[in-house]
Amino acid sequence: QGNLSKAYSRYDAENVAPVTRLLAGDWENADELIQHTEYEGIDIVTANMSLFGATWNLTKEDSENQIERYKALVTAKVLGFGYAKFDYIETERAYDYCIIDNPPDIGLNVVTEQIEDAKAFNPALKLAGVLITSYQNTDGEAAGVEWLEQKTDFNILGIIRYSKKVAENTFMRKPIYEYSPCCGAAQGYKKFVTAYTGKER
């Protein structure tokens, strides 16, 4: 409920979060929701505890109503990176990737159902795979990876091992590759990004 927003120093505990407003349909301009960060090329739609109420209300609605809100954001105009100061383009064309930071308790079936629903307005959408994070080589976690490999169709994109440096970095509020570039987690993310994008970092 806002950890990523805190990491990018964009957390606001006092007001209704942009992602909450997005889910509620309470916005007119995409720039009300999307914030630039201090890192070039990275924008964020922030969250806080107000998200709890919004997700609860969504369970009472038809998926068609929810999808209409997302449709509106795709075609909304935003001020993109790498463009002239007042050159607004559609959200869909402004970004190469959209990363959704879900809570750790979300079920795979829920994610799959959401993707299937979202295909109603974006047929090209697909689940690329699963990135396993904070992995510790215990019998239980190894069994979990084995289950994913044998019992599901999900492609495992990579495994990021647990590192104490990641926990420390929560308080430093810096990207792990900036805080401790040599730790196992930072190297794991680097390897994943290079393999996934085909671009050396």
N, C-alpha and C positions, 0 to 999 in steps of 0.2 A: 504493500500500500504506500508506495512512494519512495522506495529505496533508490531506484534509478534517478528519480527527480532530485533526491538529496545528493547523489553522486555528482550530478551536473550543476549543483547549487541553484536549482530552480524550484525547490520545494516551498510551498506556501500552505501553511497549516490553517490559516484564518479564513480563506475564501474557498468557494466551490471550485474544485480542480477542473482544468480544461477537459480531461478525459471524461469526467462526470457530465460536463455540459454536452460533450459530443454524444454520449450514450442517451442523454435525455432530449437531444435535439434542440438544446437551448443555446443556439449560436446563429450568427448571420454571416460572419466573415471568417475564413479559415485562419487568418492571422490572429484572431482572438484565441485560437486553440494552440497553434504551433509556435513554439519559441525557439530562437536560435540559441546555441550554446557557445562557449568560448572556443570550441573546436570546430574549425572550418569544415563544412560539409555535413555536420551533425545537427539535426533539429530534434525537438522532443515535444511530445504531448504529455504534460505532467499529470501526476495523480497524487491523491492524499486520502485520508480516511473517508472523505465524502463518497468515494467510489463504492463503499459498502452498500449504501442506500440505492445507488443507481443500478447496481447489478441485481439487487433484490427486486426492484421494480421491473427490470427486464424479463424476469421469469414469468411475469403476469401477461406479457405481450406476445402477439404473434410474431414469428420470425420475419414475416413480410414487412411489418412496421419497422423492425430493427434494421433491415437491409436498406430501406429507403434512406435512413439517416447516413449510412455509410456511402451510398450512391452520391449523396449531396456533397460529401467531402472529396470524393474522387475528382469531381468536375469543378470543385471550388478553385478560385484563383489564389495563389500564394506567391510571395516574393522569394524566388529560388536563389540558391548559391550559384555563383559564376555568371550571373546575368546583370544587366544594367540596373542601376539603383531602383528604378521604378518599373522594371519589366516584370509584370506578373504573369505567371504561367499556371497551367492546371496542376493540381497536386500530383496527379498520376504521372506527369512527365517531369516533375521536379526532383524526384528521388529514384535512386537505383535500387534501394532495399528498404523494406519496412520491417523492423524488428519489434516483436511484441513480447514484452517482459511479463509473462504470466506468473501468478503466485505458484509456489512449488506444490500445492495440493491439487492442482487442476488435473482432471483425468484425461487420459489419451482419447477416450471415447468422446468427451466433450469437445476437445480440440478438433477431432475429425468431423464431428457434426457441424461445428461452426464453419469449417472450411467448405463443406458440402453446401451449406446454406449460402455462403458468400459467393459461390460459383454462379448463383442466380444472376449476378450482375458482372461477374468477371470469370468467364468460363476457362480462362487460361491459368487461373489460380491452382496451385498444387502444393502439397506438403513435400518439401524437398527431403526431409528426413528428421532425425532426432540428434541433437547435440547434447551429450551427457556431460553435466558439469558437477563439480565438487565430488568427484569420484574417489572413493577409498577402496582399496583392493581387499575388501572383506568378503566372506563367503556369501553373505546376503546380497551385496551389491553386484558381485560377479554373477550370481544367479539371476539378478534382474537384467543384466546385459545379455546373458544367454537366452532369457525368455524373449527379449526384444528381437534377437537374431533368429530364433527358431519359431516363435509363435505369432509373429506379426509380419506385415509387409513393409514396416518402416526401415528406411535406410539409415544406418548409424553414420552420421557425418563426422563424428569425432568424439573423443573422450578427454575431458579436461580434468586432470587430477586435482584433488584437494590440496590447497596450500595455505599455510598459516599467514602468508603474506597477503592473501585475499581478505582474510578477516581483519588484519591490521589496516588494510587499505580502506576499509569501510569508514574509518575515522579520518583518513587523510583526504578522501574524496578526490582521488585522481584515478585515471585509467591504470589498470594493473601493469600495463606495459610501460607506463611512465614511472610508476612508483617502484616496481621491482622487475625490470625487464628480463632478468636471468632466472627468475623462479619458474618452477615447472608449469604453473598455470599460465603465466604469460607466454611461455614458449608453446604451450598447447594451443592457446588461442591464435597465436601467430601461424602455427602450422595449419590450423583449421581454415583461417581466412585465406591463406595462400592457396590451399588445395581447392577451396570452394569458389574463389573468384578467379583463380589462375594468375593472380598478380602477386609478385614477390613483395613482402613488406620489410 
